[in-house]
Amino acid sequence: MNRTAFPSVYQHQIDLMASMGNAMMMLAEAQAVIAFRVLGMAGLWSVTGSENRRMMEEKLPAFTESFVAATLAGSRGGSPAQVMEASIKPLRKRTRQNSRRLARRGPRIAKP
């Protein structure tokens, strides 16, 4: 977290708000990924044939990395905001990558 000029008494609230902002962005990106994948299953969005498999295989490594990061942050005495940020960071990285990758593929346009 970036430290600002605010007094330290308010810093934990600021850190928590920043973490919550990252969580909201992750949720918005995840929702976009779900929409792209559902559209792909319906044949309306251009996705690769391995997208359904990829969707299942990416979960365990992402959540494991998130769990380990949160556990380490907590065991090092991190604040609740630092633990939250550590747990969100690996998940947000993947949702951002998936959202950008799928958005670039674009809709499947039927050829007349």
N, C-alpha and C positions, 0 to 999 in steps of 0.2 A: 504494500500500500504506500502511496505517496504521502508523505507528511506535509501538512500545510502550516500556515501561520496561526491556525487556531490553537487555543490553549489545550493542553493535553487532556483536560477534563472532558472535552468534547470530541477528542480524536477517535475514541472507540465508536461513537455514534456515526461519525463521518465514514470511518472504515466499514461499518456495517451497512450503511446506505450504499457505498460503492459496491460492496459484495452483492447486495440485493439488486443493484442495477445490472451487474454481470449475470445474475441468475435470471432476471427478466429477459435479457438478450438471449441467453441460452434457450429459454423456453420458447421465445418467438422463432428462433432458428430451428429448433426441434419441430415446431408446428409446421414450418415451411417444408422441412424434409419429409415429414409425414404426408403432407399434401402432394408433394412431387412424386413420392413413391406410390401413393394410392392412384394418382393420375396415370403413372406408369403402368400399374397393374391393369388399369382400365383401357390401356392402349392410347391414352391421350397425351402422354408426355414421353419424350424420348429417353429411355433408360437402357442400360446394358442388360443382357440376359442374366448376369450374375448379381443383379441388384438385390433380389430377394434373399439370396444366400448371404450377401454382404451385410444386409440389414440385421441378420441374426448373429453373424460371427463377430460383429464389432462391439456388441453389448458387453460381454464378459470382460475383455481387456480394458474397456473404457471405465467400467464401474470398479474393477479391481484397482486400476491406477488412481481413481478418485478416492477409494477407501484408504489406500496406502498413504496418499498425500495428506488426507484429513487426519489419519492416525498419527502420522509423523508430526504434523503441525500441532496437534493437541498434546502429544507427549513431550514436545519441546517447550510447552508452556505458552503456546499461542493464545491469543484472545479468541473469543467466539467468532469474530469477524475474520480473523486470519485462518481459522479452521474452515469456515464456510468458503472463503476464497480459495483455499487449497483444494477443497473438494470439488468446486465448480470448474476450476481452471482446465483440468484434462477433459471434462465433458464438453465444455464450451469450445475447446479447440476442435473437437471432432464434429460438433454440430455446425460450427462455422465452415469447416472443410466440406462437409456433406452438402450444406445449403448452397455454397458457391459452386460446387461441382455439378449438382443437379440443376441449378438455375441456368448454368451455361449450356446445358444440353437442349433446352427449349422444348416447346410443344411438338408433338408429332402431327404434321399436317398431312391429311389424306390427299393422295395424288388423284386427280380426275381421270 
